[in-house]
Amino acid sequence: MDYKDAGVDVEAGREFVNQIRNLVHSTFRPEVIGGLGGFSGCFQLPSGYKEPVLVSGTDGVGTKLKIAHALKCHNSVGIDLVAMCVNDVLTSGAEPLFFLDYLATGQLEKEQLTQVVAGVASGCQQAGCALLGGETAEMPGFYQAGEYDLAGFCVGIVERSQMLDGSQVQVGDVAIALPSAGVHSNGFSLVRKIVSEKGFSWSDSLEIFAGKTLGEVFLSPTRIYVKPVLSARQAGLEIHGMAHITGGGLPENLPRCLGKNQAVQINSQSWCIPPVFQWLAETGSVSPQAMYNTFNMGVGFVLIVPPHQAEQVITYMKLQNVTAFTIGKVITGSGELIGLPI
């Protein structure tokens, strides 16, 4: 017997690396040292920083991958993977520098996984970071043939004096929302339960979604906010805090960017809940409390800005083709959100 008899095709692994080489190289920044195929990836820190702070983040895509597997559609989940990491790193004010991925599968299918890596490369290009390297693990018997899992890791950089840590946020500051592109990458165990138990199929087209299938709607990739937000800071706009709205929704994530003895008064009528969340709530008979504590409800990222700059930030974001709108303000409190319909 040999390794291939045990279910691991080493030669296919080499061919896969060669197949994705150009995708990886397309993301490289000038600071990347060397190429693909070494034991590690090397990156030189950008010049011009007086007190550089490295900021790191790691995440996965979760059970959203089950939908990709079911539909054999793998070109967007890599964007999700990058987005979940770079958006987290961004909340400290950091610019993402490089990204590494870990891809585990039961049996290496080159075309399928090339689609996945193409999505990762696209996400890195959107975030302006290099896909510095990764690992592909073929694990027969651990994963079913045709299935895979993803994890990723990002490192960013910020000048220490420009780092956001909650201490800059002041009572009276305004909370400005940047919209999500849908469910993003959270709450998919509940999504899948609703679709399954209510007798729907991922290929079903519904009028509420303008004829799109459920699969198309729920595979919409997580939006990446890096470039417009960093551009706003570089343009001199003052941002005191940021929150990436992921698992736990607004109630869990928005307070994480506040200082001590602060809360946020939310105007829940300031934005329209997107149809996908309305459909989930009605179809699954999900309570408002469970909806807001599970999903982003149409808000993917929040900026905390001083009141005198709120309109400027909204206008600037619109110039970057990003919708922005005020959803509340910082008040005295103990880390809670006030005003949500829960």
VENRA-V566050 format. One record per pair of residues at least 6 apart in sequence whose ideal C-beta (glycine too) atoms are under 8 Angstrom apart, sorted by the first residue. I is the first residue (numbers start at 1). J is the second residue. D is the distance in Angstrom with one decimal. If there is no record, write none. Layout:
# VENRA-V566050
I;J;D  I;J;D
This chain:
# VENRA-V566050
3;9;7.9  3;10;5.9  4;10;7.4  6;140;6.8  7;106;7.9  7;107;6.6  7;138;7.3  7;140;2.9  7;141;7.0  8;138;4.8  8;140;6.5  9;107;7.9  9;108;6.1  9;138;7.0  12;108;5.1  12;110;6.5  13;108;6.0  13;136;6.5  13;138;6.6  15;110;6.4  16;108;6.1  16;110;4.9  16;113;6.3  16;114;7.2  16;136;6.6  17;36;6.9  17;37;6.6  17;136;7.7  19;110;5.9  19;114;5.5  20;36;8.0  20;113;8.0  20;114;5.9  20;117;4.6  20;118;8.0  21;36;5.5  23;114;7.6  23;117;5.5  23;118;5.6  23;120;8.0  23;121;4.3  23;131;7.7  24;36;5.1  24;117;7.5  24;121;6.6  24;131;5.0  24;133;8.0  25;35;7.2  25;36;7.1  26;121;5.8  26;125;7.0  27;99;8.0  27;121;5.3  27;124;4.1  27;125;5.8  27;129;7.2  27;130;5.1  27;131;4.3  28;130;5.1  28;131;7.9  29;97;7.4  29;98;7.7  29;128;7.7  29;129;7.3  29;130;4.7  31;43;5.4  31;44;4.6  31;45;7.1  31;46;5.9  31;97;7.1  31;130;7.5  32;41;7.6  32;42;7.4  32;43;5.9  32;98;7.5  32;130;5.1  32;132;6.6  33;42;4.0  33;43;6.6  33;44;5.9  34;41;7.4  34;42;5.3  36;133;6.9  38;133;7.7  40;133;6.9  41;98;6.9  41;100;6.7  41;132;3.5  41;133;3.7  42;132;8.0  43;97;6.3  43;98;5.1  43;130;7.0  43;132;6.0  43;155;8.0  45;52;6.2  45;97;8.0  45;157;6.8  46;97;7.5  46;157;6.7  49;157;6.8  49;159;5.7  50;159;6.6  50;160;7.9  50;161;7.9  51;159;6.4  51;160;3.9  51;161;6.9  52;157;5.4  52;158;7.5  52;159;6.7  52;160;7.4  53;94;7.5  53;157;7.0  53;158;5.4  53;159;7.4  53;160;5.1  53;163;5.7  54;155;5.8  54;156;7.3  54;157;5.9  55;89;5.1  55;92;4.8  55;94;3.9  55;155;7.2  55;156;4.5  55;157;7.0  55;158;6.1  55;163;7.9  56;89;7.1  56;153;7.0  56;154;6.7  56;155;5.0  56;156;7.5  57;85;4.6  57;86;7.5  57;88;4.0  57;89;4.6  57;153;7.5  57;154;5.1  57;156;7.8  58;85;6.3  58;151;6.9  58;152;6.6  58;153;4.6  58;154;7.4  59;81;7.3  59;84;3.9  59;85;5.1  59;88;6.8  59;151;7.4  59;152;6.3  60;81;7.0  60;84;7.3  60;149;7.1  60;150;5.8  60;151;4.7  60;152;7.2  61;77;5.2  61;80;4.8  61;81;5.3  61;84;7.2  61;150;5.1  61;185;5.5  62;185;5.9  62;186;7.2  62;188;5.7  62;189;7.8  63;188;4.5  63;189;5.3  63;192;6.3  64;77;6.6  64;80;6.6  64;185;5.4  64;188;4.5  64;218;7.4  64;219;7.4  65;77;6.0  65;147;7.9  65;148;7.3  65;149;6.7  65;150;6.8  66;188;7.3  66;192;6.1  67;188;7.3  67;192;7.4  67;202;6.0  67;215;6.1  67;218;5.7  67;219;5.8  68;74;5.4  68;76;7.7  68;77;5.1  68;219;6.5  69;146;6.7  69;147;5.6  70;202;5.6  70;215;7.5  71;202;5.6  71;203;7.7  71;215;4.6  71;219;7.2  72;112;7.7  73;215;6.9  73;219;6.1  74;112;5.6  74;113;7.7  74;115;4.0  74;116;5.0  74;119;7.2  75;115;4.6  75;116;7.7  75;118;6.0  75;119;5.2  76;119;5.5  76;219;5.6  76;220;7.5  76;221;4.3  77;116;6.4  77;119;5.9  77;150;6.6  77;219;7.6  77;221;7.5  78;101;7.7  78;115;8.0  78;116;5.1  78;117;6.4  78;118;6.7  78;119;2.5  78;120;3.5  78;121;7.3  78;122;6.8  78;123;5.9  78;150;7.4  79;119;4.9  79;120;7.6  79;122;5.6  79;123;4.1  79;126;7.3  79;221;3.9  79;222;6.7  79;224;7.4  80;119;7.7  80;123;7.7  80;184;7.3  80;185;4.6  80;221;5.2  80;222;4.7  81;101;6.5  81;119;7.6  81;120;6.1  81;123;6.7  81;150;5.0  81;151;7.6  81;152;4.5  82;99;5.9  82;120;5.9  82;123;2.9  82;124;5.7  82;126;7.5  82;127;6.0  82;129;7.8  82;152;6.4  82;154;7.5  82;224;7.0  83;123;5.9  83;127;7.7  83;184;7.5  83;185;7.4  83;221;6.8  83;222;3.6  83;223;6.7  83;224;4.8  84;152;7.4  84;185;5.6  84;222;6.2  84;246;6.9  85;96;7.7  85;99;6.8  85;152;5.1  85;153;6.7  85;154;3.8  86;96;4.4  86;99;7.3  86;123;7.5  86;127;4.2  86;129;6.5  86;154;5.4  86;156;7.5  86;224;6.2  86;226;5.4  87;222;7.4  87;224;6.6  87;225;5.7  87;226;7.2  87;244;4.3  87;246;7.9  87;300;7.9  87;301;6.5  88;154;7.8  88;244;5.4  88;246;7.8  89;96;5.4  89;154;5.3  89;155;7.7  89;156;4.1  90;96;7.2  90;156;7.4  90;225;6.3  90;226;5.4  90;229;6.0  90;230;7.4  90;242;6.5  90;244;7.2  91;164;6.9  91;241;7.9  91;242;4.3  91;243;6.3  91;244;5.5  91;257;6.4  92;156;7.5  92;158;6.0  92;163;5.7  92;164;5.6  92;165;7.3  93;158;4.8  93;162;5.4  93;163;5.5  93;164;4.5  93;233;6.8  93;239;7.7  93;242;7.5  94;156;3.3  94;157;5.9  94;158;4.0  94;163;7.6  95;128;7.2  95;156;5.5  95;157;5.8  95;158;6.9  95;226;7.5  95;230;5.8  96;127;5.0  96;128;6.7  96;129;3.9  96;154;5.3  96;155;7.5  96;156;4.5  96;226;6.1  97;129;5.7  97;130;7.0  97;155;5.5  97;156;5.7  97;157;5.6  98;129;5.5  98;130;4.5  98;131;7.5  98;132;4.0  98;154;7.3  98;155;5.7  99;120;7.4  99;123;7.9  99;124;5.4  99;127;7.7  99;129;5.2  99;130;7.0  99;131;5.5  99;132;6.5  99;152;6.2  99;153;7.0  99;154;4.9  100;131;7.8  100;132;5.7  100;133;5.3  100;134;5.4  100;135;7.9  100;152;6.8  100;153;4.9  100;154;7.9  101;117;7.7  101;120;5.4  101;131;7.3  101;134;4.0  101;135;7.6  101;150;6.7  101;151;7.2  101;152;4.8  101;153;7.7  102;134;6.4  102;135;4.9  102;137;7.3  102;150;7.2  102;151;4.5  102;152;7.1  102;153;7.8  103;113;6.4  103;116;6.5  103;117;7.7  103;134;6.6  103;135;7.1  103;136;4.8  103;137;7.1  103;148;6.0  103;149;7.6  103;150;5.9  104;136;7.8  104;137;4.4  104;139;5.7  104;142;7.6  104;143;6.5  104;148;6.3  104;149;5.0  105;113;6.7  105;136;7.4  105;137;7.3  105;138;6.0  105;139;7.0  105;143;5.8  105;147;6.9  105;148;3.9  105;149;7.8  106;138;7.6  106;139;6.4  106;140;5.6  106;141;7.5  106;142;6.7  106;143;3.5  106;144;5.3  106;145;4.9  106;146;7.1  106;147;5.7  106;148;7.6  107;138;6.7  107;140;6.2  107;145;4.6  107;146;7.2  108;136;7.0  108;138;4.9  109;146;6.7  112;146;7.4  112;148;7.6  113;136;7.0  113;148;6.8  116;148;7.0  116;150;7.0  117;134;8.0  119;221;7.5  120;131;6.1  120;134;7.9  120;152;7.5  121;131;5.7  123;221;7.7  123;224;6.4  124;130;6.6  124;131;4.7  126;224;4.5  126;226;7.3  126;227;7.2  127;224;5.3  127;226;4.5  127;227;7.4  128;226;6.3  128;227;6.1  129;154;6.7  129;156;7.7  143;149;7.0  162;233;7.6  164;239;7.3  164;240;7.2  164;241;5.8  164;242;6.3  164;257;7.3  166;241;6.4  166;257;6.0  166;258;5.8  166;259;4.6  166;260;8.0  167;259;5.6  168;240;4.2  168;241;6.5  168;259;7.8  169;240;4.7  169;241;4.5  169;257;6.7  169;258;5.5  169;259;4.8  169;262;6.3  169;304;5.3  169;330;6.0  170;240;6.7  170;259;7.8  170;306;7.2  170;330;6.8  171;262;6.4  171;330;5.4  171;331;6.2  171;332;5.7  172;306;7.8  172;307;5.9  172;329;6.6  172;330;6.4  173;240;5.5  173;241;7.6  173;304;5.0  173;305;6.3  173;306;5.8  173;307;6.8  173;329;6.7  173;330;4.3  174;304;7.3  174;305;5.5  174;306;7.4  174;307;5.2  174;310;4.3  174;326;5.7  174;328;7.7  174;329;5.4  174;330;7.8  175;254;7.2  175;264;5.7  175;266;7.4  175;302;5.5  175;303;7.5  175;304;5.8  175;326;7.0  175;327;5.2  175;328;4.3  175;329;6.3  175;330;7.0  176;302;6.8  176;303;4.6  176;304;7.7  176;305;6.0  176;310;6.4  176;313;5.8  176;314;6.4  176;317;7.9  176;324;5.4  176;325;6.9  176;326;5.7  176;327;7.2  177;270;7.9  177;271;6.5  177;299;4.4  177;301;7.5  177;302;5.5  177;324;6.9  177;325;5.7  177;326;7.6  177;327;4.6  178;223;7.8  178;225;5.8  178;228;7.9  178;229;7.9  178;299;7.5  178;300;5.9  178;301;4.3  178;302;7.3  178;303;7.1  178;317;6.9  178;322;5.9  178;323;7.3  178;324;5.7  179;223;7.7  179;271;7.6  179;298;5.8  179;299;6.7  179;300;6.1  179;323;5.4  180;222;7.8  180;223;6.1  180;245;7.1  180;274;7.7  180;296;4.7  180;298;5.7  180;299;6.2  180;300;3.3  180;301;8.0  181;220;5.1  181;221;6.7  181;222;6.8  181;223;4.4  181;300;7.0  182;217;6.6  182;218;7.2  182;220;4.2  182;274;6.9  182;276;5.4  183;191;6.4  183;218;6.1  183;220;7.5  183;276;6.2  183;277;7.8  183;295;6.2  183;296;7.4  184;222;4.2  184;223;7.2  184;246;7.1  184;296;6.0  184;300;6.2  185;222;5.2  185;246;7.4  186;246;5.2  186;247;4.4  186;249;8.0  186;294;7.2  186;295;6.7  186;296;7.0  187;247;7.2  187;294;4.4  187;295;5.0  188;218;7.6  190;280;7.6  190;284;7.2  190;286;7.3  190;290;8.0  190;294;5.9  191;218;6.1  191;280;6.7  193;284;7.5  194;200;8.0  194;280;6.0  194;283;5.6  194;284;3.8  194;286;7.6  195;201;7.8  195;202;7.1  195;214;6.3  198;283;5.5  198;284;7.1  200;214;6.1  200;283;7.9  201;214;7.2  202;213;6.6  202;214;5.1  202;215;3.7  202;218;7.5  203;213;5.4  203;214;7.5  203;215;6.3  204;213;6.2  204;214;5.3  205;211;5.3  205;212;6.6  205;213;5.2  206;212;7.7  206;214;6.9  206;279;7.4  208;275;5.1  208;278;7.6  208;279;5.6  209;216;7.8  209;217;5.1  209;275;6.5  209;276;7.4  209;279;7.7  217;276;5.8  218;276;7.6  222;300;7.5  223;300;5.2  223;301;7.7  225;244;7.9  225;300;7.0  225;301;4.6  225;322;7.7  227;320;7.7  228;317;6.0  228;320;4.0  228;321;8.0  228;322;4.8  229;239;7.4  229;242;7.0  229;301;7.5  229;303;7.1  231;320;6.4  232;239;6.7  232;313;6.4  232;316;5.4  232;317;6.9  232;320;7.7  233;239;5.9  235;316;6.5  237;305;7.4  237;309;6.0  237;312;6.2  237;313;5.4  237;316;6.0  238;305;6.2  238;306;5.5  238;309;5.2  239;303;5.4  239;304;7.0  239;305;5.6  239;313;7.4  240;304;4.8  240;305;6.3  240;306;6.6  241;257;3.8  241;258;6.9  241;303;7.5  241;304;3.6  242;257;5.8  242;301;6.9  242;302;6.8  242;303;5.7  242;304;7.0  243;253;5.0  243;254;4.8  243;256;6.0  243;257;4.5  243;301;7.0  243;302;4.5  243;304;7.8  244;253;6.5  244;300;7.6  244;301;5.8  245;253;5.0  245;254;7.1  245;296;4.3  245;299;5.3  245;300;5.7  245;301;6.5  245;302;6.6  246;253;6.1  246;296;7.4  247;294;7.8  248;293;6.4  248;294;7.9  249;291;7.9  249;292;5.0  249;293;5.3  249;294;6.2  249;295;5.8  249;296;6.0  249;297;6.5  250;266;7.2  250;292;6.2  250;296;7.4  250;297;6.9  250;299;6.3  250;302;7.8  250;337;6.1  250;340;6.8  251;292;6.0  251;293;5.7  251;337;5.3  251;340;6.8  251;342;7.4  252;293;7.1  254;264;5.8  254;302;5.7  254;337;6.1  255;263;7.3  255;264;7.1  255;335;4.3  255;336;6.9  255;337;6.8  257;302;7.5  257;304;6.2  258;264;7.1  258;304;7.8  258;330;6.9  258;335;6.3  261;332;6.1  261;333;7.0  261;334;6.7  262;330;5.5  262;331;7.3  262;332;6.8  262;333;6.1  262;335;7.2  263;330;7.4  263;331;5.4  263;332;6.9  263;333;2.5  263;334;6.5  263;335;6.2  263;336;4.8  263;337;6.9  263;338;6.2  264;328;5.1  264;329;7.1  264;330;5.8  264;331;7.0  264;333;7.9  264;336;7.9  264;337;5.3  264;338;7.1  265;328;5.2  265;329;5.6  265;330;8.0  265;331;5.0  265;338;5.0  265;339;5.5  266;327;5.9  266;328;4.1  266;337;5.4  266;338;6.6  266;339;4.0  266;340;5.5  267;326;7.7  267;327;6.1  267;328;5.6  267;339;6.2  268;339;5.7  268;340;5.5  268;341;5.4  270;325;6.3  270;326;6.3  270;327;4.9  270;328;7.5  271;298;6.0  271;299;7.0  271;325;5.9  271;327;6.4  272;298;7.3  273;297;5.8  273;298;5.6  274;297;7.9  274;298;4.6  277;291;6.4  277;295;5.9  277;297;5.5  277;298;6.6  280;286;6.1  280;291;7.2  280;295;7.3  281;288;7.5  281;291;5.3  286;294;7.8  287;342;8.0  288;340;7.9  288;341;5.0  288;342;5.1  289;342;4.0  291;297;6.5  292;340;5.5  292;341;7.7  292;342;5.1  293;342;7.4  299;327;6.8  302;327;7.3  303;313;6.4  303;324;7.7  304;330;6.5  305;313;5.1  307;329;7.6  310;326;6.2  313;324;6.7  314;324;4.5  314;325;6.9  314;326;7.3  317;323;7.2  317;324;3.9  318;324;6.7  328;337;7.9  328;339;6.8  331;338;7.4
